[in-house]
Amino acid sequence: MKGRKLLMIPGPIEFDPAVMEAMGAATTSHVAPEFVEVFGQALERMRQVWLAPDGQPFVVAGSGTLAMDMAVANLIEPGDRALVVNTGYFSDRMAAILARYGAEVDHVRAAVGDRPSTEEVEAALGQANYKVMAITHVDTSTAVLADVENWAKLSCQWETLTIVDGVCSVAGEELQQQAWCVDVALTASQKAVGVPPGLALLVAGPRAMETFRRRRRPVANYYADWNSWLPVMEAYEARRTSYFGTPAVNLVAALNVSLGQILAEGLEARFERHRRMSRAVKAAVSALGLGQVPVRDEVAAHTLTAPRYPDGVDSSLLGHVKAAGAILAGGLHPEIKGEYFRIGHMGVTSFGDVLATIGALEQGLMGVGYDFEPGAGLAAAQAFLLD
Ligand SMILES: *Cc1c(COP(=O)(O)O)cnc(C)c1O
């Protein structure tokens, strides 16, 4: 492992060796009995990880953007009204997808680094007869955390469907799909779910499936149409085979291993471990004198941290941090792109990885000539990691 760097970006992340072993195993036929069992189990486990006992899981080869596309393509018809609770770059992407399928899109926004209040979301929901409200649970461009629980419950009262882009949250950030009245929760394999890139993952609740069944027009996307995928998902879960497009056999096998690990850790324990890693990284960043993009602790995500470069430091810092052993990500939000960077801390990332990353960050800061007390970040992080 000497010379290997820690991949501490908000996806793809570090993956568990058992997951990589499943990726590297001999590929079976997609209709082999062993694979049917693995796929069936993975679908059952998704329902548990999503906390959506009534949900219909979909696993399709593609990235997170395909999962967003699939949710919208199947629920939206031209002329439908949609509300986007906009917290950054990925909310803009969701709005673009909604518009592409003919929705009339309104936004409820906050300043960069902040999120709208529940009162603002409630007022926005009352402005029109919205068919769908879209929330980005963790906007990966700003590290802002949405208040999914309270906003989805409101939208439920208005009979508006809630789509949650959980690409940077599912299996890391607490998300109780059914209890919180979330109609669609979607993600991609390479983030907190802990599987190499290549799977779009989505669970649709009963209200979403009912809305889909009542469509008047055909789904305007051939590949993403639930009419084609639903029989496949139902078949594999019943341990039968069915075909529409060849499943990504090795990725599905890896998904089943990772979901098994997530359930073995326990969701509550996993959410708490993510909160703890997050507190440690954020405490370290503050101790080193760096600010953050989220404007208050309460609105900051637990799956990544978005520190601001200190005065006189720019993105050349990241090269120094990489040389010291940790790969971090640059900024993404167009308005502040050059002002901050991002540290992902999700999935199998250990407390040791967190300390190694903070150590590499300190070495990088030293490398760019920033003035700070060496070890201050490490000590602050350690205080949150020690029980
Ligand atoms: C990464 C990400 C996406 C896009 O996923 P891809 O797999 O890159 O297509 C969408 N939304 C959020 C919140 C993300 O973090």
The ligand as an SDF file (V2000), in Angstrom:
LIG
                    3D

 15 15  0  0  0  0  0  0  0  0999 V2000
  -22.3890   13.3010   -7.1230 C   0  0  0  0  0  0  0  0  0  0  0  0
  -23.7490   13.8960   -7.0710 C   0  0  0  0  0  0  0  0  0  0  0  0
  -24.6370   13.8250   -8.1530 C   0  0  0  0  0  0  0  0  0  0  0  0
  -24.2430   13.2960   -9.5090 C   0  0  0  0  0  0  0  0  0  0  0  0
  -23.8890   11.9710   -9.4600 O   0  0  0  0  0  0  0  0  0  0  0  0
  -23.0480   11.3630  -10.6980 P   0  0  0  0  0  0  0  0  0  0  0  0
  -22.8380    9.9470  -10.2640 O   0  0  0  0  0  0  0  0  0  0  0  0
  -21.7920   12.1530  -10.7710 O   0  0  0  0  0  0  0  0  0  0  0  0
  -23.8770   11.4970  -11.9020 O   0  0  0  0  0  0  0  0  0  0  0  0
  -25.9020   14.3310   -8.0000 C   0  0  0  0  0  0  0  0  0  0  0  0
  -26.2860   14.8760   -6.8430 N   0  0  0  0  0  0  0  0  0  0  0  0
  -25.4840   14.9740   -5.7850 C   0  0  0  0  0  0  0  0  0  0  0  0
  -25.9780   15.5710   -4.5290 C   0  0  0  0  0  0  0  0  0  0  0  0
  -24.1750   14.4730   -5.8640 C   0  0  0  0  0  0  0  0  0  0  0  0
  -23.3670   14.5700   -4.8040 O   0  0  0  0  0  0  0  0  0  0  0  0
  1  2  1  0
  2  3  1  0
  2 14  2  0
  3  4  1  0
  3 10  2  0
  4  5  1  0
  5  6  1  0
  6  7  2  0
  6  8  1  0
  6  9  1  0
 10 11  1  0
 11 12  2  0
 12 13  1  0
 12 14  1  0
 14 15  1  0
M  END
$$$$
